[in-house]
């Protein structure tokens, strides 16, 4: 049903010199709701469902991201769609997520010092701070967390959304795939190659995270990010 290139193994993420990425050169693209542009794109509002402070009920991404999501949706066979967990994320939501994961990490790694604990947390959840020269991906409108669905049912990807374990790494199922997860491995491949085909890059620690116009995309393109911090993401609660 999907062409062979979409079933190729997921390659390892290239090495990036994160410190060499310049500050964003804001292009001024507006925020738009991609669910209004294609009936194959739906929004699950994961953090609103969880009751996190500042969570939005509307899916917002930069126009360039929205256009690429529509292009990806157009490539899907009949019955398939794109399901978005999270898009533009306020600092209030980021803080709630950071605090949740830090509590979990402290319980799971009681012997670690602060620096090592921060390293583990940083792999999955960015600091909830307003950094204009280095904004977190979801604060730019350039990042989106998503998966694929068929006939309204989410495809099996081997873990759920926001599963902060090594199994959530995008290529975790490529070597010595656990028995019974072969379909999930293939679904990850399809998702990865579909998004890459329209110019969205994946964050290797999270199979669901794709982006355009922000720092990781800029590192691959060898240019400055084109999306800066969105004022809509600033703290709204105390």
C-alpha positions as CSV (number, residue, x, y, z in Angstrom):
1,X,0.0,0.0,0.0
2,X,2.9,2.3,0.8
3,X,5.8,2.5,-1.7
4,X,9.0,0.6,-0.9
5,X,11.0,3.8,-0.1
6,X,8.7,4.4,2.8
7,X,9.6,1.0,4.3
8,X,13.4,1.6,4.3
9,X,15.1,1.4,7.7
10,X,15.3,4.6,9.6
11,X,18.8,6.0,9.4
12,X,20.7,7.4,12.5
13,X,20.4,11.1,13.1
14,X,23.3,13.1,11.8
15,X,25.7,14.7,14.4
16,X,25.0,18.4,14.9
17,X,27.1,21.1,16.4
18,X,24.3,22.7,18.3
19,X,26.5,25.5,19.6
20,X,27.2,26.7,16.1
21,X,23.5,27.3,15.2
22,X,22.9,31.0,14.9
23,X,20.0,32.8,16.5
24,X,16.7,32.8,14.6
25,X,16.2,35.2,11.7
26,X,12.4,35.6,12.1
27,X,10.6,35.3,8.8
28,X,7.2,36.6,10.0
29,X,5.1,33.6,8.9
30,X,1.7,33.5,10.6
31,X,0.3,30.8,12.7
32,X,-2.4,28.7,11.1
33,X,-4.6,25.7,12.0
34,X,-3.7,22.8,9.7
35,X,-6.9,20.9,10.5
36,X,-8.7,23.6,8.5
37,X,-6.6,22.9,5.4
38,X,-7.2,19.1,5.1
39,X,-9.9,16.7,6.3
40,X,-7.1,14.1,6.8
41,X,-5.5,16.1,9.6
42,X,-7.0,16.0,13.1
43,X,-6.0,17.4,16.4
44,X,-6.1,15.4,19.6
45,X,-5.2,18.3,22.0
46,X,-3.3,15.8,24.3
47,X,-2.4,18.4,26.9
48,X,-5.8,20.0,27.1
49,X,-7.2,16.5,27.8
50,X,-4.7,16.1,30.6
51,X,-5.7,19.4,32.1
52,X,-2.3,21.1,31.9
53,X,-2.4,24.8,32.5
54,X,-2.1,26.9,29.3
55,X,-3.0,24.0,27.0
56,X,-4.7,25.0,23.8
57,X,-7.8,23.5,22.2
58,X,-6.7,24.8,18.8
59,X,-3.9,23.4,16.7
60,X,-1.5,26.1,15.6
61,X,1.7,25.8,13.6
62,X,3.6,28.1,11.2
63,X,2.2,28.4,7.7
64,X,5.2,26.6,6.3
65,X,4.7,23.6,8.6
66,X,1.0,23.5,7.9
67,X,1.6,23.4,4.1
68,X,4.0,20.5,4.5
69,X,1.5,18.6,6.7
70,X,-1.1,19.0,4.0
71,X,1.4,17.7,1.4
72,X,2.0,14.7,3.7
73,X,-1.7,14.1,4.1
74,X,-2.1,14.2,0.3
75,X,0.4,11.3,-0.1
76,X,-1.6,9.0,2.2
77,X,-3.7,6.2,0.9
78,X,-7.5,6.4,1.4
79,X,-8.6,5.9,5.0
80,X,-5.3,7.1,6.4
81,X,-4.8,10.4,8.2
82,X,-2.4,12.5,10.4
83,X,-3.3,12.8,14.1
84,X,-1.6,15.7,15.9
85,X,-1.0,15.4,19.7
86,X,0.6,18.8,20.2
87,X,1.8,21.8,18.2
88,X,2.5,25.3,19.4
89,X,3.1,25.0,23.1
90,X,3.0,27.7,25.8
91,X,5.6,28.0,28.5
92,X,3.0,27.2,31.0
93,X,2.5,23.8,29.4
94,X,6.3,23.4,29.0
95,X,6.8,24.0,32.7
96,X,4.1,21.5,33.7
97,X,5.7,18.9,31.4
98,X,9.2,19.6,32.7
99,X,8.1,19.4,36.4
100,X,6.3,16.1,35.7
101,X,9.2,14.5,34.0
102,X,11.7,15.8,36.6
103,X,9.7,14.1,39.3
104,X,9.6,10.8,37.4
105,X,13.4,11.1,36.6
106,X,14.3,11.7,40.2
107,X,12.3,8.6,41.3
108,X,13.8,6.4,38.6
109,X,17.4,7.7,39.2
110,X,17.7,8.5,42.9
111,X,21.5,8.3,42.9
112,X,22.2,10.8,40.1
113,X,23.6,14.2,40.7
114,X,21.9,17.4,39.4
115,X,24.0,17.7,36.2
116,X,23.4,14.1,35.1
117,X,19.7,14.4,35.9
118,X,19.5,17.5,33.9
119,X,21.1,15.7,30.9
120,X,18.4,13.0,31.0
121,X,15.6,15.5,31.3
122,X,17.0,17.6,28.5
123,X,16.8,14.7,26.1
124,X,13.1,14.7,26.2
125,X,11.8,18.0,27.7
126,X,13.2,21.4,27.1
127,X,13.6,23.9,29.9
128,X,10.5,26.1,30.3
129,X,12.4,29.4,29.7
130,X,12.0,32.2,27.2
131,X,15.2,32.2,25.2
132,X,14.9,34.5,22.2
133,X,18.3,33.4,20.7
134,X,17.5,29.7,21.3
135,X,13.8,29.1,21.7
136,X,12.5,25.6,22.3
137,X,11.1,24.0,19.2
138,X,7.4,24.0,20.2
139,X,7.7,27.7,21.2
140,X,8.5,28.6,17.6
141,X,5.4,27.1,15.9
142,X,7.9,25.0,13.9
143,X,7.5,21.7,15.8
144,X,4.6,19.3,15.9
145,X,4.0,16.0,17.7
146,X,2.0,13.6,15.5
147,X,1.3,10.0,14.4
148,X,-0.7,8.3,11.7
149,X,-4.2,6.9,11.9
150,X,-6.3,4.6,9.8
151,X,-10.1,4.8,9.8
152,X,-9.8,6.9,12.9
153,X,-7.6,4.5,14.9
154,X,-4.0,5.4,15.8
155,X,-1.4,3.1,14.2
156,X,0.7,1.1,16.6
157,X,4.1,2.7,17.0
158,X,5.5,0.5,19.7
159,X,5.0,3.1,22.5
160,X,2.5,5.8,23.3
161,X,3.0,9.5,22.9
162,X,5.4,11.0,25.5
163,X,6.8,7.7,26.4
164,X,10.2,8.9,27.8
165,X,12.1,5.6,27.5
166,X,14.7,4.4,25.1
167,X,12.0,2.5,23.2
168,X,10.6,5.8,22.1
169,X,13.7,6.6,20.1
170,X,12.7,6.8,16.5
171,X,15.1,4.0,15.4
172,X,14.8,1.9,18.5
173,X,13.1,-0.9,16.6
174,X,15.6,-1.1,13.8
175,X,18.1,-3.4,15.4
176,X,17.0,-6.6,17.1
177,X,13.3,-5.6,16.8
178,X,11.4,-7.3,19.7
179,X,9.1,-10.0,18.6
180,X,5.6,-8.7,18.0
181,X,6.7,-5.1,17.2
182,X,7.5,-5.6,13.5
183,X,4.3,-3.8,12.5
184,X,5.2,-0.9,14.8
185,X,8.7,-0.8,13.3
186,X,7.2,-0.5,9.8
187,X,4.7,2.1,10.9
188,X,7.6,4.2,12.3
189,X,9.4,3.9,9.0
190,X,6.3,5.0,7.1
191,X,5.8,8.0,9.4
192,X,9.5,9.0,9.3
193,X,9.9,8.8,5.5
194,X,6.6,10.4,4.8
195,X,7.5,13.5,6.9
196,X,11.0,13.6,5.6
197,X,9.6,13.6,2.1
198,X,7.8,16.9,2.7
199,X,10.7,18.6,4.5
200,X,9.9,17.9,8.1
201,X,12.9,16.6,10.2
202,X,12.6,14.2,13.1
203,X,14.0,14.4,16.6
204,X,15.7,11.0,17.1
205,X,14.7,10.6,20.7
206,X,11.0,10.9,19.9
207,X,9.4,9.0,17.0
208,X,6.4,11.5,17.1
209,X,8.4,14.8,16.9
210,X,8.9,16.5,13.6
211,X,9.9,20.1,12.8
212,X,10.7,22.7,10.2
213,X,12.2,26.2,10.4
214,X,13.6,25.8,13.9
215,X,17.1,24.9,15.2
216,X,17.3,21.2,14.2
217,X,16.1,22.0,10.8
218,X,18.6,24.8,10.5
219,X,21.4,22.5,11.6
220,X,20.6,20.2,8.7
221,X,20.2,23.0,6.2
222,X,23.3,24.9,7.3
223,X,21.5,28.1,7.9
224,X,19.9,30.2,10.6
225,X,16.4,29.2,11.9
226,X,13.6,31.1,10.3
227,X,11.2,30.8,13.2
228,X,11.8,32.6,16.5
229,X,9.9,32.6,19.8
230,X,6.2,33.2,19.4
231,X,4.8,35.8,21.8
232,X,1.7,33.6,22.1
233,X,3.8,31.1,24.0
234,X,4.7,33.4,26.9
235,X,3.6,32.7,30.4
236,X,0.0,33.4,31.1
237,X,-0.5,32.0,34.6
238,X,1.4,32.6,37.7
